[in-house]
């Protein structure tokens, strides 16, 4: 076993990088969350907190709304766990998302939204 470096004022230590890779199937229960019609496509967002010097990845399955529209919410992207801010997500005439809290919301969309509206109940309505 490797010993921890000496933490005395005279010691010199350098940071060690740990590298790896992430794939959507690393996410536990992703297939169940995505639903039966999911084709395996995902979007990812890397959040670097700066304090802990690490990156947190949010993986979101891309939902095929129709042939021309694919959408995936990422959540409040300035939060440590951005996806955890999504309480509800539905797609009918508009895409409706209910979030815990407020802030910058990130999402993937294959088409540019025609409108984006948020209300005091933390609900966001996106028309595409």
QUIFEN-V514802 format. One record per residue. RES is the residue in one letter. PHI is phi in radians with two decimals (999 if undefined). Layout:
BEGIN
RES_PHI, RES_PHI
END
This chain:
BEGIN
X_999, X_-1.39, X_-1.42, X_-1.18, X_-1.13, X_-1.12, X_-1.74, X_-1.24, X_-1.00, X_-1.52, X_-1.42, X_-2.05, X_-2.28, X_-2.09, X_-1.22, X_-1.91, X_-1.53, X_-1.97, X_-2.10, X_-2.87, X_-2.41, X_-2.25, X_-2.22, X_-0.93, X_-1.26, X_-1.23, X_-1.43, X_-1.11, X_1.18, X_-1.03, X_-1.09, X_-1.25, X_-1.18, X_-1.21, X_1.71, X_-1.18, X_-1.53, X_-1.14, X_-1.67, X_1.78, X_-1.31, X_-2.44, X_-2.13, X_-2.32, X_-2.33, X_-1.79, X_-1.82, X_-1.91, X_-1.21, X_1.38, X_-1.30, X_-1.58, X_0.91, X_-2.52, X_-1.99, X_-1.91, X_-1.81, X_-1.81, X_-1.94, X_-2.25, X_-1.17, X_-1.49, X_-1.63, X_-1.50, X_-1.30, X_-2.64, X_-1.00, X_-1.73, X_-2.13, X_-2.13, X_-2.53, X_-2.55, X_-1.37, X_-1.83, X_1.79, X_-1.43, X_-1.27, X_-1.61, X_-1.64, X_-1.01, X_-2.07, X_-1.03, X_-1.16, X_-1.19, X_-1.43, X_-1.50, X_-1.63, X_-2.46, X_-2.60, X_-2.48, X_-2.28, X_-2.29, X_-1.21, X_-2.27, X_-1.54, X_-2.05, X_-2.29, X_-1.92, X_-2.06, X_-1.54, X_1.64, X_-2.32, X_2.56, X_-1.28, X_-1.80, X_-1.97, X_-2.76, X_-1.85, X_-2.46, X_-1.31, X_-2.22, X_-1.24, X_-1.12, X_-1.51, X_-2.72, X_-2.51, X_-2.41, X_-2.24, X_-2.13, X_-1.19, X_-1.58, X_1.11, X_-1.73, X_-2.08, X_-2.08, X_-2.11, X_-1.84, X_-2.21
END
